[in-house]
Amino acid sequence: MADKKQLARQFIEAIPHARELGMTLTELGDGSAQIVMPYDEKLIGDPETGVIHGGAVSALMDTCCGAAVMSHPAAPGGTATIDLRIDYMRAATPGQSIVTRATCHHMTRNVAFVRAVAMDDDQDNPVATAVGAFTVERKF
């Protein structure tokens, strides 16, 4: 698992948008991942409210889901998004980091299925939830 963790971490750190958005992989387990994106004024979508743009949240959730797939014990390699549905529940609170947790809950020979939730400091009131399907690549 240590090798997969290192590969997943390197993969995420190599993605230009992940670097630009300040994403940090904070947890990686057997089919699960957690990534934090700090609040940054350059990510504001509504200048009047200071709320982070939904596109940044979407990129965070997609990246976290991919990391969860890559860390799954049955995953032989990399992954790519096939489908990702995101339900935005509320605006993230300005000034707070957004944490996304994703779990790869089922894997077939070719497709991995993932669930994710994005939260700010209010852990009982999600910012967004997601369900997705990702490719199961044969090699890294």
Residue frames as qw, qx, qy, qz and C-alpha x, y, z in Angstrom:
[[0.000, 0.884, 0.468, 0.000, 0.00, 0.00, 0.00],
 [0.346, -0.709, 0.081, 0.609, 2.88, 2.39, 0.67],
 [0.332, -0.049, 0.581, 0.741, 3.87, 2.30, -3.00],
 [0.070, 0.646, 0.669, 0.362, 0.29, 3.02, -4.11],
 [0.241, -0.870, -0.294, 0.315, 0.09, 5.88, -1.63],
 [0.359, -0.514, 0.287, 0.724, 3.28, 7.38, -2.93],
 [0.245, 0.206, 0.682, 0.658, 2.18, 6.98, -6.56],
 [0.039, -0.787, -0.601, -0.134, -1.23, 8.51, -5.83],
 [0.304, -0.811, -0.108, 0.488, 0.39, 11.41, -3.97],
 [0.341, -0.296, 0.461, 0.764, 2.85, 12.03, -6.81],
 [0.180, 0.460, 0.726, 0.478, 0.04, 11.79, -9.35],
 [0.113, -0.879, -0.459, 0.067, -2.07, 14.39, -7.53],
 [0.347, -0.725, 0.091, 0.588, 0.89, 16.70, -6.98],
 [0.355, -0.084, 0.590, 0.720, 1.69, 16.50, -10.71],
 [0.180, 0.693, 0.654, 0.244, -1.79, 17.62, -11.82],
 [0.232, 0.256, 0.008, 0.938, -1.48, 21.33, -12.67],
 [0.382, -0.585, -0.257, -0.667, -4.99, 22.27, -11.55],
 [0.761, -0.501, -0.394, 0.121, -4.54, 20.40, -8.24],
 [0.560, -0.097, -0.188, 0.801, -1.39, 22.42, -7.55],
 [0.020, 0.372, 0.163, 0.913, -3.05, 25.67, -8.60],
 [0.560, -0.585, -0.329, -0.486, -6.04, 25.00, -6.35],
 [0.146, -0.585, 0.600, -0.525, -3.74, 24.16, -3.41],
 [0.913, -0.189, -0.190, -0.306, -5.04, 20.61, -2.97],
 [0.028, -0.528, 0.805, -0.271, -3.29, 18.48, -0.36],
 [0.779, -0.116, -0.590, -0.181, -3.83, 14.74, -0.02],
 [0.305, -0.584, 0.504, -0.558, -4.22, 14.24, 3.74],
 [0.648, -0.162, 0.697, -0.261, -5.43, 10.64, 3.97],
 [0.610, 0.352, -0.571, -0.421, -5.23, 7.60, 1.73],
 [0.586, -0.215, 0.728, -0.284, -6.46, 4.14, 2.62],
 [0.249, 0.062, 0.923, 0.287, -7.66, 0.99, 0.90],
 [0.068, 0.536, 0.721, 0.434, -10.09, 2.59, -1.51],
 [0.181, -0.905, -0.372, 0.102, -10.51, 5.84, 0.37],
 [0.482, 0.233, -0.019, 0.844, -8.97, 9.29, 0.16],
 [0.161, -0.887, -0.345, 0.260, -9.23, 12.72, 1.73],
 [0.473, 0.298, 0.136, 0.818, -8.06, 15.93, 0.09],
 [0.166, -0.771, -0.344, 0.509, -8.13, 19.44, 1.55],
 [0.368, 0.543, 0.266, 0.706, -8.40, 22.62, -0.51],
 [0.263, -0.421, -0.379, 0.781, -7.69, 25.79, 1.48],
 [0.202, 0.897, 0.364, -0.147, -9.78, 28.90, 1.05],
 [0.449, -0.153, 0.283, 0.833, -8.11, 31.22, -1.44],
 [0.243, 0.659, 0.179, -0.689, -9.43, 34.54, -2.73],
 [0.147, 0.372, -0.637, -0.659, -8.40, 33.62, -6.29],
 [0.037, -0.172, -0.969, -0.171, -11.02, 30.82, -6.19],
 [0.255, 0.417, 0.496, -0.718, -13.94, 33.11, -5.34],
 [0.198, 0.376, 0.776, 0.467, -16.86, 32.72, -7.72],
 [0.119, -0.845, -0.440, -0.279, -19.05, 35.47, -6.25],
 [0.369, 0.313, -0.292, 0.825, -17.12, 38.59, -5.20],
 [0.391, -0.565, -0.011, -0.727, -20.07, 39.93, -3.20],
 [0.856, -0.445, -0.024, -0.262, -20.26, 36.88, -0.91],
 [0.110, -0.684, 0.718, -0.071, -16.70, 35.52, -1.10],
 [0.890, -0.013, 0.406, -0.205, -18.00, 32.02, -1.89],
 [0.309, -0.360, 0.778, 0.412, -15.65, 29.60, -3.66],
 [0.544, 0.340, -0.409, -0.648, -16.61, 28.82, -7.26],
 [0.900, -0.003, 0.312, -0.304, -18.42, 25.51, -7.80],
 [0.777, 0.542, -0.320, 0.022, -15.88, 24.55, -10.45],
 [0.092, 0.595, -0.707, 0.372, -13.13, 24.47, -7.83],
 [0.648, -0.206, 0.577, -0.452, -15.29, 22.24, -5.63],
 [0.911, 0.337, 0.014, -0.238, -16.00, 20.01, -8.62],
 [0.553, 0.611, -0.542, 0.164, -12.29, 19.65, -9.43],
 [0.232, -0.485, 0.712, -0.452, -11.57, 18.83, -5.79],
 [0.804, -0.025, 0.432, -0.409, -14.23, 16.12, -5.67],
 [0.854, 0.474, -0.184, -0.112, -13.15, 14.59, -8.99],
 [0.332, 0.626, -0.650, 0.275, -9.51, 14.46, -7.91],
 [0.425, -0.362, 0.683, -0.471, -10.36, 12.91, -4.55],
 [0.904, 0.156, 0.215, -0.335, -12.53, 10.25, -6.19],
 [0.727, 0.563, -0.391, 0.039, -9.67, 9.36, -8.54],
 [0.028, 0.564, -0.728, 0.389, -7.29, 9.03, -5.59],
 [0.701, -0.168, 0.523, -0.455, -9.76, 6.68, -3.86],
 [0.919, 0.351, -0.042, -0.173, -9.87, 4.47, -6.95],
 [0.509, 0.635, -0.545, 0.203, -6.08, 4.42, -7.31],
 [0.164, -0.485, 0.724, -0.463, -5.70, 3.36, -3.66],
 [0.888, -0.077, 0.108, -0.439, -8.17, 0.48, -3.88],
 [0.545, -0.400, 0.731, 0.090, -6.48, -2.91, -3.29],
 [0.712, 0.330, 0.610, 0.107, -7.98, -4.30, -6.52],
 [0.379, 0.906, -0.023, -0.188, -6.89, -1.32, -8.64],
 [0.865, 0.015, 0.215, 0.454, -4.00, -2.34, -10.88],
 [0.474, 0.192, 0.194, 0.837, -3.22, 1.13, -12.22],
 [0.014, 0.085, 0.059, -0.994, -4.42, 4.62, -12.95],
 [0.189, 0.598, 0.760, -0.171, -7.91, 5.89, -13.57],
 [0.010, -0.091, -0.265, -0.960, -9.96, 8.43, -15.48],
 [0.376, 0.287, 0.499, -0.726, -13.42, 9.84, -14.88],
 [0.081, 0.306, 0.844, 0.433, -16.23, 8.25, -16.86],
 [0.281, -0.676, -0.449, -0.513, -19.13, 9.96, -15.10],
 [0.292, -0.143, -0.569, 0.755, -19.39, 12.20, -12.07],
 [0.251, -0.723, -0.459, -0.451, -22.63, 13.57, -10.66],
 [0.276, -0.022, -0.479, 0.833, -22.25, 16.32, -8.08],
 [0.270, -0.772, -0.525, -0.235, -25.13, 17.60, -5.98],
 [0.204, 0.302, -0.304, 0.880, -24.39, 21.00, -4.47],
 [0.364, -0.583, -0.709, 0.157, -26.19, 21.30, -1.13],
 [0.203, -0.949, -0.172, 0.169, -25.07, 24.78, -0.11],
 [0.386, 0.815, -0.274, 0.333, -22.35, 27.34, -0.61],
 [0.734, -0.104, -0.404, 0.535, -19.11, 26.69, 1.24],
 [0.339, -0.899, -0.189, 0.205, -18.51, 29.15, 4.06],
 [0.424, 0.809, -0.198, 0.357, -16.11, 31.90, 2.97],
 [0.149, -0.771, 0.528, -0.323, -12.73, 31.69, 4.71],
 [0.760, -0.302, 0.545, -0.183, -12.96, 27.97, 5.45],
 [0.012, 0.353, -0.874, -0.333, -11.07, 25.10, 3.80],
 [0.851, 0.116, -0.078, -0.506, -13.06, 22.47, 1.96],
 [0.290, -0.341, 0.894, -0.030, -12.37, 18.83, 2.81],
 [0.793, 0.196, -0.288, -0.500, -13.47, 16.05, 0.48],
 [0.443, -0.272, 0.847, -0.112, -13.61, 12.39, 1.47],
 [0.705, 0.312, -0.381, -0.510, -14.15, 9.73, -1.18],
 [0.578, -0.213, 0.777, -0.130, -14.65, 5.97, -1.01],
 [0.445, 0.255, -0.711, -0.480, -14.41, 3.47, -3.83],
 [0.636, -0.135, 0.537, -0.538, -17.25, 1.16, -2.79],
 [0.864, 0.224, 0.445, -0.075, -17.35, -1.26, -5.74],
 [0.058, 0.639, -0.593, -0.487, -14.99, -2.28, -8.51],
 [0.915, 0.317, 0.226, -0.106, -15.54, -4.41, -11.60],
 [0.790, 0.036, 0.308, 0.529, -12.90, -5.44, -14.10],
 [0.403, 0.422, 0.295, 0.756, -13.25, -2.13, -15.97],
 [0.168, -0.694, -0.156, -0.682, -15.20, 0.31, -13.81],
 [0.331, -0.165, -0.656, 0.659, -14.83, 1.63, -10.26],
 [0.262, -0.742, -0.449, -0.422, -17.77, 3.20, -8.41],
 [0.373, 0.020, -0.422, 0.826, -17.13, 6.00, -5.94],
 [0.260, -0.855, -0.428, -0.137, -19.03, 8.16, -3.43],
 [0.441, 0.124, -0.250, 0.853, -17.75, 11.44, -2.03],
 [0.234, -0.883, -0.406, 0.027, -18.72, 14.27, 0.28],
 [0.383, 0.396, -0.133, 0.824, -17.28, 17.81, 0.49],
 [0.447, -0.780, -0.424, 0.107, -17.49, 19.73, 3.76],
 [0.159, 0.688, -0.295, 0.643, -16.23, 22.89, 5.38],
 [0.003, 0.284, -0.716, 0.637, -16.09, 23.29, 9.17],
 [0.679, -0.032, 0.292, -0.673, -19.77, 22.32, 9.48],
 [0.008, -0.228, 0.962, 0.153, -19.29, 18.55, 9.25],
 [0.334, 0.337, 0.824, -0.310, -23.01, 17.86, 9.70],
 [0.453, 0.764, 0.254, -0.383, -24.05, 19.98, 6.72],
 [0.666, 0.016, 0.494, 0.559, -22.24, 18.92, 3.49],
 [0.111, 0.568, -0.247, -0.777, -21.32, 21.45, 0.82],
 [0.651, 0.387, -0.413, -0.506, -21.74, 18.79, -1.88],
 [0.736, -0.144, 0.660, -0.045, -22.01, 15.06, -2.46],
 [0.428, 0.548, -0.543, -0.471, -20.94, 13.08, -5.49],
 [0.839, 0.004, 0.544, -0.020, -21.27, 9.66, -7.08],
 [0.337, 0.727, -0.448, -0.397, -19.11, 8.61, -9.96],
 [0.959, 0.127, 0.231, 0.103, -17.81, 5.92, -12.24],
 [0.049, -0.825, 0.506, 0.249, -14.12, 5.75, -13.11],
 [0.794, 0.416, -0.436, -0.078, -12.03, 3.61, -15.45],
 [0.784, -0.488, 0.372, 0.097, -9.92, 0.81, -14.03],
 [0.458, 0.754, -0.461, -0.098, -6.63, 1.04, -15.92],
 [0.975, 0.001, -0.194, 0.109, -4.40, -1.99, -16.18],
 [0.719, -0.012, -0.188, 0.669, -1.13, -0.18, -15.39],
 [0.220, -0.838, -0.125, 0.484, 0.15, 3.04, -13.81]]
